[in-house]
């Protein structure tokens, strides 16, 4: 019987941090909580200006001469909620609940990514019976928005040259490499004109979303791209339109589940509905085996005094229709690995601009640069300004790993099978830490969770228990 027993230290700490709002850029409270934890236990710590925290714990008896070990997890979580949840991630506590063998949160993301890693480290630091070498426990901020916390760390804080990144799930698996990436923003200037036409709201919903690194290869529907495609197809079919606003997606690293477009039109509602239905029918057929739940509706909207002029409307629709998106290339060396992709994660209408945010990923730096150049070239044809930020390094595969060998032996002993080694396409702080030294030996590890970055995120409680024991066994083997 699965339980979320608060007598288990890692369950207790997961429950505690779930009470503290800790979305990206809002980590000060959880950072201070971790600092107070260190103070109460007389553990040395550093809290930097970004609110990253590193806590040090001296080796237990018999491990004084062992090489230090770095444990790492990020404090921030992706904040996604169903509209019906009426949830404010800036101030509300997550509402945890157990459903069978799974822990979830009511209507929101759970934050198991990476609350499990944070909870594990606090439990380990709080356990004076555990055998371990010198520990350097690093809690980073702003991972989900570009690894900014890790990129901003003072690397002189770390002496360890072996590391367990606790931002990796699967229980019997470990990561062996990850993609680098960056963010590209396109700013489209808006020219408005007076409006006397009826206004409509088109809403695309029902898509499953997901992590833009881990699930981009599954051909899921991107609500932003679908909404713009429908507008383009309706326009080509003779529907009159001027855009008012385009808003879709919440996070650059989450495949957008919903998009809303407000537009004006003198076309008959019957024509709009007819052309909409045709586009949706075709798209639903295309997504039948990957994202069949798509819903698209057009309803009358409140009257608007202003709308985008004809040229701006055409620019916005054509640029968003053409901008590259989704799975691009697969690895020919590692089976099943996405090599290069990008995600049109966010479109926002802000004042006199439409801002488009694309998240690019590739294991090869030139692959990242090629997509940056592609977007910039396309943007130049429309006189659109672009900017690039949050570029971060990839984590290259190492054939030899002492830490991986240790974990493999423990997995065989505990689970009766070999450790699974996985190269993955998601962004990972491991690349930042690997750059500290060529000698750095890195593992990723964590429990089984599903549907990360969506309100359906859930954590397997049995795996949460087993993975903690395996992690403690691994630390004990680091003599």
C-alpha positions in Angstrom: 0.0 0.0 0.0 1.5 3.3 -1.1 1.7 6.0 1.5 2.9 9.6 1.8 4.1 9.1 5.4 5.3 12.4 6.9 7.3 10.3 9.4 9.7 9.6 6.5 12.1 12.6 6.4 12.0 13.0 2.6 8.2 12.9 2.6 8.1 15.5 5.5 10.4 17.9 3.6 8.6 17.5 0.4 5.4 18.4 2.2 7.1 21.4 3.8 8.4 22.8 0.6 5.0 22.3 -1.1 3.7 24.8 1.4 6.2 27.5 0.1 5.5 29.1 -3.3 8.6 28.4 -5.3 8.1 29.1 -9.0 11.0 30.3 -11.1 12.1 33.8 -10.0 10.1 33.4 -6.8 12.6 31.2 -4.8 13.6 33.6 -2.1 11.2 32.1 0.5 12.3 28.5 -0.1 16.0 29.6 -0.2 15.6 31.2 3.2 13.9 28.1 4.5 16.9 26.0 3.5 19.3 28.6 5.1 17.3 28.4 8.3 17.5 24.6 8.1 21.3 24.8 7.9 21.5 27.4 10.7 19.5 25.2 13.1 21.9 22.3 12.5 25.1 24.3 12.7 26.0 23.4 9.1 28.2 25.8 7.1 26.4 27.3 4.1 26.6 30.0 1.4 23.6 31.8 0.1 24.5 33.9 -2.9 22.9 37.0 -4.4 20.7 34.9 -6.7 19.5 32.8 -3.7 21.4 29.7 -4.7 22.3 27.8 -1.5 25.2 25.5 -0.8 25.3 23.5 2.5 28.4 21.7 3.6 28.4 18.7 5.9 31.6 17.1 7.2 32.3 13.4 6.5 31.1 10.8 9.0 33.5 8.7 10.9 35.6 6.4 8.7 35.0 8.6 5.6 37.4 11.5 6.5 39.9 10.6 3.8 37.2 10.1 1.1 36.9 12.5 -1.8 34.0 14.9 -1.4 30.6 14.4 -3.1 28.4 17.0 -4.6 24.6 16.6 -4.5 22.5 19.0 -6.5 18.9 19.8 -7.2 17.0 22.9 -8.3 14.5 24.7 -6.0 12.2 26.2 -8.7 9.2 24.4 -10.2 7.2 24.9 -13.4 3.9 26.7 -12.5 1.1 25.3 -14.6 -2.5 25.1 -13.5 -5.9 24.3 -14.9 -8.0 27.4 -15.3 -10.6 25.9 -13.0 -8.0 25.6 -10.2 -8.1 29.4 -9.4 -4.6 29.1 -8.1 -2.0 31.8 -7.4 1.5 30.4 -7.5 2.9 33.5 -6.0 1.2 33.0 -2.7 -0.8 29.7 -2.5 0.5 26.4 -1.1 0.2 23.3 -3.3 -2.7 21.0 -2.4 -1.1 17.6 -2.2 -3.2 14.5 -2.5 -2.6 10.7 -2.8 -4.3 8.8 -5.6 -3.5 5.1 -5.3 0.2 4.8 -5.6 0.7 8.3 -6.8 1.2 11.8 -5.2 -0.4 14.7 -7.1 -1.5 18.3 -6.6 -5.0 19.4 -7.1 -5.3 21.2 -10.4 -1.6 22.2 -10.6 1.9 21.0 -11.3 3.2 19.0 -8.3 6.8 20.3 -8.3 8.3 16.8 -8.1 10.6 18.3 -10.7 12.7 19.0 -8.6 11.1 19.0 -5.2 12.1 15.3 -4.8 15.8 16.2 -5.1 15.5 19.1 -2.6 13.6 16.9 -0.2 16.2 14.1 -0.5 19.1 16.5 0.2 17.4 17.9 3.3 16.7 14.4 4.6 20.3 13.4 4.0 21.7 16.4 5.7 19.3 15.8 8.6 20.4 12.2 9.1 23.5 11.9 11.4 23.4 8.1 11.2 24.2 8.1 7.5 27.7 7.2 6.4 29.0 9.7 3.9 32.1 11.6 2.7 32.2 15.4 2.9 29.0 16.6 1.3 28.5 19.7 -0.8 24.7 20.1 -1.2 23.8 22.6 -3.9 20.3 24.1 -4.2 19.9 26.2 -7.4 17.3 28.7 -8.6 15.9 29.5 -12.0 16.6 26.1 -13.6 13.3 25.9 -15.4 13.8 29.2 -17.1 17.3 28.7 -18.5 19.6 27.2 -15.8 20.3 30.8 -14.6 21.1 29.8 -11.0 23.7 27.2 -12.0 25.2 29.5 -14.6 25.6 32.2 -12.0 27.3 30.1 -9.3 30.7 30.8 -8.0 32.5 27.5 -9.0 35.1 28.0 -6.3 32.5 26.9 -3.8 33.0 23.3 -4.9 35.9 21.0 -4.3 34.0 17.8 -5.3 34.8 16.2 -8.6 32.0 13.6 -8.4 28.4 14.5 -8.4 24.8 13.2 -8.2 22.3 15.5 -9.9 19.0 14.8 -8.3 17.0 16.2 -11.3 16.7 12.9 -13.0 13.9 10.3 -12.6 13.4 6.7 -13.4 14.7 4.9 -10.3 16.7 2.3 -12.3 18.1 4.8 -14.8 20.7 7.5 -15.0 21.5 10.2 -17.5 24.7 10.2 -19.5 24.4 13.4 -21.6 22.0 16.3 -22.2 21.4 19.0 -24.7 22.5 22.6 -24.6 20.1 25.3 -25.6 19.1 28.9 -25.6 16.0 31.2 -25.8 15.2 33.4 -28.8 12.7 36.2 -28.5 11.1 37.8 -31.5 9.5 41.2 -31.0 6.8 42.1 -33.6 5.9 45.8 -33.6 2.1 46.5 -33.8 0.4 49.2 -35.8 -3.2 49.7 -34.8 -6.2 51.1 -36.6 -9.7 52.0 -35.5 -12.2 49.1 -35.6 -15.9 49.0 -36.3 -16.2 45.3 -37.1 -17.5 42.5 -34.9 -14.9 40.8 -32.6 -14.4 37.1 -32.1 -12.4 34.9 -29.7 -10.8 31.7 -31.0 -9.6 29.3 -28.3 -7.5 26.2 -28.9 -7.6 23.8 -25.9 -7.6 20.1 -25.1 -4.0 19.4 -25.9 -1.8 17.4 -23.6 1.3 19.6 -23.5 4.4 18.3 -21.8 8.1 19.0 -21.4 9.6 20.5 -24.6 12.8 18.5 -24.2 11.5 15.1 -23.1 8.3 15.0 -25.2 9.0 17.1 -28.3 9.6 14.0 -30.4 6.1 12.7 -29.7 4.5 15.0 -32.3 2.2 16.6 -29.8 0.1 19.5 -30.8 1.5 23.0 -30.1 -1.5 25.2 -29.4 0.3 28.4 -30.5 1.2 26.9 -33.9 -2.2 25.3 -34.4 -4.1 28.5 -33.6 -2.0 30.5 -36.1 -2.3 27.8 -38.7 -6.1 27.9 -38.4 -6.1 31.7 -38.8 -3.9 31.4 -41.9 -6.0 28.8 -43.5 -9.2 30.7 -42.8 -7.6 33.8 -44.3 -6.6 31.9 -47.4 -10.1 30.6 -47.7 -11.6 34.1 -47.8 -12.3 34.9 -44.2 -11.8 38.6 -43.5 -9.8 39.2 -40.3 -7.7 41.7 -38.3 -5.9 40.5 -35.2 -6.4 42.1 -31.9 -4.3 39.9 -29.7 -2.5 36.5 -29.7 -1.8 34.9 -26.3 -0.7 31.3 -25.8 1.6 29.1 -23.7 2.9 29.8 -20.2 6.5 28.5 -20.3 9.1 28.4 -23.0 10.0 24.8 -22.0 6.4 23.5 -21.9 4.6 22.6 -25.1 1.7 25.0 -25.2 -1.7 23.4 -24.3 -3.9 26.5 -25.0 -3.9 29.6 -27.2 -6.4 32.4 -27.5 -6.7 34.8 -30.5 -9.0 37.8 -30.6 -9.8 39.0 -34.1 -12.3 41.2 -35.9 -14.1 40.2 -39.1 -16.9 41.4 -41.4 -17.3 37.8 -42.7 -20.5 35.9 -41.9 -20.2 33.8 -38.7 -21.3 30.8 -40.8 -18.3 31.2 -43.1 -16.0 31.5 -40.1 -17.5 28.4 -38.6 -17.3 26.4 -41.8 -13.6 27.2 -42.5 -12.7 26.6 -38.9 -14.4 23.2 -38.9 -12.5 22.2 -42.0 -9.1 23.2 -40.5 -9.8 21.5 -37.2 -11.0 18.3 -38.9 -7.7 18.0 -40.8 -5.6 18.8 -37.8 -7.5 16.3 -35.6 -6.7 13.7 -38.2 -3.0 14.6 -38.2 -3.0 14.4 -34.4 -5.1 11.3 -34.1 -2.4 9.1 -32.6 -0.4 11.8 -30.8 -2.8 14.5 -29.3 -6.4 13.6 -30.3 -8.1 15.8 -27.6 -7.8 19.1 -29.5 -10.8 21.4 -29.2 -11.1 24.7 -31.1 -14.0 27.2 -30.7 -14.9 30.6 -32.1 -17.3 32.8 -30.1 -18.4 36.4 -30.3 -16.2 38.7 -28.2 -16.6 42.1 -26.6 -16.5 45.0 -28.9 -13.0 46.4 -29.4 -12.1 50.0 -30.5 -8.7 49.1 -32.0 -7.3 46.2 -33.9 -4.0 45.5 -35.8 -3.9 47.0 -39.2 -3.8 44.8 -42.3 0.0 44.8 -42.7 0.6 43.9 -39.0 -2.0 41.2 -39.1 -0.4 39.7 -42.1 3.1 40.0 -40.6 2.1 38.3 -37.3 0.2 35.5 -39.0 2.8 34.8 -41.7 5.8 35.0 -39.3 4.2 32.7 -36.8 3.1 30.4 -39.6 6.6 30.1 -40.9 8.8 30.1 -37.8 10.4 26.7 -37.3 9.0 24.6 -34.4 9.2 21.1 -33.0 11.3 18.0 -33.6 14.1 18.7 -36.2 16.8 16.0 -36.1 17.4 12.7 -34.3 20.7 11.2 -33.2 22.2 8.6 -35.5 24.5 7.4 -32.7 22.2 7.0 -29.8 18.9 5.3 -30.6 15.8 7.2 -29.7 17.6 10.5 -28.8 16.3 13.7 -30.2 19.3 15.7 -31.3 17.8 19.1 -32.2 14.5 20.7 -31.6 12.8 24.0 -30.8 9.5 25.0 -29.1 7.4 28.0 -29.8 6.5 28.1 -26.2 5.0 31.5 -25.5 3.2 34.2 -27.6 2.2 37.3 -25.7 0.5 40.5 -26.9 2.0 43.3 -24.7 1.1 46.9 -25.5 2.3 47.6 -29.0 4.2 44.3 -29.5 3.6 40.6 -30.0 6.5 38.8 -28.3 7.3 35.3 -29.4 9.6 33.0 -27.3 11.2 30.0 -28.8 13.3 27.5 -26.8 16.1 25.8 -28.8 17.8 22.6 -27.8 20.6 20.6 -29.4 23.4 18.3 -28.2 25.6 20.0 -30.8 26.4 23.6 -30.5 26.3 24.2 -34.2 22.8 22.8 -34.2 21.7 25.5 -31.8 23.5 28.2 -33.8 21.8 27.0 -37.1 18.3 27.4 -35.6 19.2 30.8 -34.2 20.4 31.9 -37.6 17.3 30.5 -39.2 15.0 32.5 -36.9 17.0 35.6 -37.3 17.0 35.3 -41.1 13.3 34.8 -41.2 12.7 37.7 -38.8 14.8 40.0 -41.0 12.5 39.4 -44.0 9.6 40.8 -41.9 11.7 43.6 -40.2 11.3 41.8 -36.8 13.8 42.3 -34.1 15.2 39.2 -32.3 17.3 38.7 -29.2 19.1 35.6 -27.8 19.5 34.8 -24.1 20.0 31.9 -21.6 22.4 30.0 -23.7 23.8 27.0 -21.7 26.2 24.2 -22.4 25.5 20.6 -23.1 26.8 17.7 -21.1 29.0 15.4 -23.1 28.9 11.6 -22.7 31.9 9.9 -20.9 32.5 6.3 -21.6 34.1 5.7 -18.2 32.4 6.6 -14.9 33.3 5.3 -11.5 30.1 6.8 -10.1 28.0 5.0 -12.8 29.7 1.7 -11.9 28.9 2.2 -8.3 25.2 2.9 -9.0 25.0 0.0 -11.4 26.1 -2.5 -8.7 23.5 -1.1 -6.3 20.7 -1.2 -8.9 21.6 -4.9 -9.6 21.6 -5.7 -5.9 18.4 -3.9 -5.1 16.4 -4.3 -8.3 18.0 -7.4 -10.0 18.7 -5.6 -13.2 21.4 -3.5 -14.9 21.3 0.3 -14.7 19.7 1.9 -17.7 21.8 4.7 -19.2 19.9 7.4 -21.0 20.9 10.3 -23.1 18.2 12.9 -23.0 17.2 16.0 -24.9 16.1 18.1 -22.0 18.2 21.0 -20.7 20.2 20.0 -17.6 22.4 21.7 -15.1 24.9 18.9 -15.5 26.5 20.6 -18.4 27.2 23.7 -16.2 28.8 21.6 -13.5 30.7 19.4 -16.0 32.4 22.6 -17.2 33.9 23.1 -13.7 36.5 20.4 -14.4 37.2 17.8 -17.0 37.5 15.4 -14.1 33.9 15.8 -13.0 32.1 12.5 -12.8 28.4 13.0 -12.9 25.2 10.9 -12.4 21.6 11.9 -12.5 19.2 10.0 -10.2 15.7 10.2 -8.9 12.3 8.5 -8.5 9.7 7.8 -11.1 7.3 10.7 -11.9 5.1 11.3 -14.9 3.6 14.2 -16.8 6.1 16.8 -15.6 5.4 20.4 -16.4 1.6 19.8 -16.6 -1.2 19.8 -14.0 -1.3 16.0 -14.4 2.2 15.7 -12.9 2.4 12.8 -10.4 5.1 11.1 -8.3 5.2 7.4 -7.7 5.4 7.0 -3.9 6.8 3.5 -3.9 9.6 4.7 -6.2 10.1 7.7 -3.9 10.8 5.3 -1.1 13.0 2.9 -3.0 15.1 5.7 -4.7 15.9 7.3 -1.4 17.3 4.1 -0.1 19.3 3.5 -3.2 20.7 7.1 -3.1 21.7 6.5 0.6 23.4 3.3 -0.4 25.3 5.1 -3.2 26.5 7.8 -0.8 27.7 5.1 1.5 29.8 3.6 -1.3 31.6 6.8 -1.9 34.5 6.0 0.3 
